[in-house]
Amino acid sequence: MRIDIDKESCVGAGQCALTAPGVFTQDDDGLSALLPGREDGGGDPMVREAVRVCPVGAIAVTAP
């Protein structure tokens, strides 16, 4: 899978980092970011839940 974060839409709610902390973090500006080496989600089953709980729909998951 491929994970894309729309930095223009992200409001820094942090729900992604709370839901899938093994994949998402927040950058110095408080916006969503992927942990290094986790750009493909690393098989974490909570990635799709993180997409679902994002209040502004800033995260997209697509097939490789």
For each residue, the residues with C-beta under 8 A, 3 or more apart:
1: 40 41 47 61 62 63 64
2: 39 40 61 62 63 64
3: 23 34 39 40 41 47 59 60 61
4: 59 60 61 62
5: 10 31 32 33 34 58 59
6: 9 10 58 59 60
7: 10 31 32 58
8:
9: 6 56 57 58
10: 5 6 7 31 32 56 58
11: 55 56 58
12: 26 29 30 31 32
13: 54 55 56
14: 17 18 26 30 32
15: 18 19 50 53 54 55
16: 19 20 23 24 32 50 51 53 54 59
17: 14 20 21 24 25 26 32
18: 14 15 21
19: 15 16 24 46 49 50 53
20: 16 17 23 24 44 46 47 49 50
21: 17 18 24 25
22: 35 38 42 44 46
23: 3 16 20 34 35 38 41 42 44 46 47 50
24: 16 17 19 20 21 32 33 34 35 50
25: 17 21 32 33 34 35
26: 12 14 17 30 31 32 33
27: 30 31 32 33
28:
29: 12
30: 12 14 26 27
31: 5 7 10 12 26 27
32: 5 7 10 12 14 16 17 24 25 26 27 54 58 59
33: 5 24 25 26 27
34: 3 5 23 24 25 38 39
35: 22 23 24 25 38
36:
37: 42
38: 22 23 34 35 41 42 44
39: 2 3 34
40: 1 2 3 64
41: 1 3 23 38 44 47 61
42: 22 23 37 38
43:
44: 20 22 23 38 41 47
45: 48 49
46: 19 20 22 23 49 50
47: 1 3 20 23 41 44 50 51 61
48: 45 51 52 61
49: 19 20 45 46 52 53
50: 15 16 19 20 23 24 46 47 53 54 59
51: 16 47 48 54 59 60 61
52: 48 49
53: 15 16 19 49 50
54: 13 15 16 32 50 51 57 58 59
55: 11 13 15
56: 9 10 11 13
57: 9 54
58: 5 6 7 9 10 11 32 54
59: 3 4 5 6 16 32 50 51 54
60: 3 4 6 51
61: 1 2 3 4 41 47 48 51
62: 1 2 4
63: 1 2
64: 1 2 40
